[in-house]
C-alpha cells in the first residue's frame, strides 16, 4: 500500500505528522496486549500504545534519519523534496534469530525464507512556500501551509483506517501472545526509486499552494 503525505517545509510538522502515521499503522498491527492511548497533532487525534516506549523511540530515530538524509534543515527548504519510508511486516517468525535490539525490529540475520505479508510505502513530499510569496506576510503564509499539511495528515490517517478495515484476510495466523507476533522493518529510502514531487504546474501542486495563499 502506498500513499502521499504532502507537508509544508517545517521540521516539527514533518516529524509529528510521520509519528502519527507510524503509530496509526503499528497500533493496528501489533496484535498483542497493549495499553491503548491517544495523542493529538494539529487537532487530529491518533492512537498510540503507551506501554511501548521502545517502539516510540524507534519511530523518533527513523524519522530523524529521514529528515537528516532527505530534507536537511526542513524548516528552511526552498525547493520541493521527497523522502520515503517503507514499513514491512514479515511472517515465518520462527526463522528469525533472536537478538537484543529494538522490540520486534528485524536485524541483518533475518532468514531469506521469511516473506512480507504487508507493506506500507509513505511518500513524504516536503513542499516549501514558492519564492514569489516570500514577500507576503510570512507568518500568515506559514500558518496556511500548516493547515494544508493538517488536511493531508488527516486524510492520510483516514486512508490508513479505511485500508485496515477493508483488508484483513491476508493477516497470517497469530500463534503467540507477544505484542508484536510478526517481525517488522522500517526502511529509509528503500532501493526502489522514489517518486519525484509533482512539477510546479501539476494540479496537486497548484491546489496545495492555492490553499496557502487564498
ABEGO torsion letter per residue (X at the ends): XBBBBBBBBBAAAAAAAAAAAAAAAAAAAAGBBBBBBBBBBGGBBBBBBAABAAAAAAAAAAAAAAAAAAAEBAAABABBBBBBBBBBBBBGAAABBBBBBBBGBBBAABBAABBBABBBBBBBBBBBBBAAAAABBAAAAAAAAAAAAAAAAAAAAAAAAAAAAABAAABBBBABABABABBBBBBBGBABBBBBBBBAABAAAAAAAAAAAX
